Amino acid sequence: MAIRSPTDALRGSLDLLVLKTLSLTPMHGWGISQHVQQISDGVLEVNQGSLYPALQRLEKDGLITSEWGTTDNNRRARYYRITASGRKALGDEMESWRRFAAGLEAVLRTS
């Protein structure tokens, strides 16, 4: 049995990570990926090739909105912001994730 990398586990959690990050403050895509990597002490890396399609999907679903802005480096970037629907989805997903993690932990504790 091959051991899954943190990147494999991340694929199913990307929307949750994006919504949680945007619940803190609006950010551009690069900022989202850097925030996740920093908070997780480098364990989780958000692949740009996965992030931008996820952002487009979340925006299409009405969970986030976006607008053009200027970064600290004076570059133009699209900033994403969570919507009220996104906050509700975040709460639901966090609850679901916590139930899943608790169930997984219960199985792993068995001897």
C-alpha positions as CSV (number, residue, x, y, z in Angstrom):
1,M,0.0,0.0,0.0
2,A,1.4,3.4,-1.0
3,I,1.4,6.1,1.6
4,R,-0.6,9.1,0.5
5,S,1.2,12.4,0.5
6,P,-0.3,15.5,2.1
7,T,-0.8,16.9,-1.4
8,D,-3.2,13.9,-2.2
9,A,-5.2,14.5,1.0
10,L,-5.3,18.3,0.1
11,R,-7.1,17.7,-3.2
12,G,-10.4,16.9,-1.4
13,S,-10.0,19.8,1.0
14,L,-9.1,22.6,-1.3
15,D,-12.5,24.3,-1.3
16,L,-12.6,24.2,2.5
17,L,-9.1,25.7,2.7
18,V,-9.9,28.5,0.3
19,L,-13.2,29.4,2.0
20,K,-11.5,29.3,5.5
21,T,-8.7,31.5,4.3
22,L,-11.0,34.0,2.6
23,S,-13.2,34.1,5.8
24,L,-10.2,35.9,7.4
25,T,-9.7,38.6,4.7
26,P,-10.0,39.1,1.0
27,M,-6.9,37.8,-0.9
28,H,-5.5,37.2,-4.3
29,G,-4.7,33.6,-5.4
30,W,-1.0,33.8,-4.6
31,G,-1.8,35.1,-1.1
32,I,-4.2,32.2,-0.5
33,S,-1.6,29.6,-1.4
34,Q,1.1,31.4,0.7
35,H,-1.3,31.7,3.7
36,V,-2.2,27.9,3.6
37,Q,1.5,27.0,3.4
38,Q,2.6,29.3,6.2
39,I,-0.2,28.3,8.6
40,S,0.4,24.6,8.0
41,D,4.2,25.0,8.5
42,G,4.8,23.9,4.9
43,V,2.9,20.6,5.2
44,L,0.1,21.8,2.8
45,E,1.0,23.3,-0.5
46,V,-1.7,24.6,-2.8
47,N,-0.8,23.9,-6.4
48,Q,-1.6,27.0,-8.6
49,G,-3.0,24.6,-11.3
50,S,-5.6,23.4,-8.8
51,L,-6.2,26.7,-7.0
52,Y,-7.4,28.9,-9.9
53,P,-10.0,26.4,-11.3
54,A,-11.2,26.0,-7.7
55,L,-11.5,29.8,-7.4
56,Q,-13.5,29.9,-10.6
57,R,-15.8,27.1,-9.5
58,L,-16.4,28.7,-6.1
59,E,-17.2,32.0,-7.8
60,K,-19.5,30.4,-10.3
61,D,-21.3,28.7,-7.3
62,G,-21.7,32.1,-5.6
63,L,-19.5,31.2,-2.6
64,I,-17.0,33.9,-3.4
65,T,-16.8,37.1,-5.5
66,S,-13.8,38.8,-7.0
67,E,-12.6,42.2,-8.1
68,W,-9.4,43.6,-9.5
69,G,-7.1,45.4,-7.1
70,T,-3.4,46.3,-6.6
71,T,-1.0,44.2,-4.5
72,D,1.6,45.5,-2.0
73,N,4.1,45.1,-4.9
74,N,2.0,47.5,-7.0
75,R,0.8,44.7,-9.3
76,R,-2.7,44.2,-10.6
77,A,-4.4,41.1,-9.1
78,R,-7.8,39.6,-8.7
79,Y,-8.9,39.7,-5.1
80,Y,-11.4,37.1,-3.8
81,R,-13.9,37.6,-1.0
82,I,-16.2,35.1,0.7
83,T,-20.0,35.7,0.3
84,A,-22.7,35.0,2.9
85,S,-23.5,31.7,1.0
86,G,-19.8,30.9,1.2
87,R,-19.8,31.5,5.0
88,K,-22.7,29.1,5.4
89,A,-21.0,26.5,3.1
90,L,-17.8,26.9,5.1
91,G,-19.6,26.2,8.4
92,D,-21.3,23.1,6.9
93,E,-18.0,21.8,5.4
94,M,-16.1,22.4,8.6
95,E,-18.7,20.4,10.5
96,S,-18.5,17.6,7.9
97,W,-14.7,17.6,8.0
98,R,-14.6,17.4,11.8
99,R,-17.0,14.4,11.8
100,F,-14.9,12.7,9.2
101,A,-11.6,13.4,11.1
102,A,-13.1,12.1,14.3
103,G,-14.3,9.0,12.7
104,L,-11.0,8.4,11.0
105,E,-9.2,9.0,14.4
106,A,-11.5,6.5,16.1
107,V,-10.6,3.8,13.6
108,L,-6.8,4.6,13.8
109,R,-6.9,4.4,17.6
110,T,-8.2,0.8,17.5
111,S,-5.7,-1.9,18.3
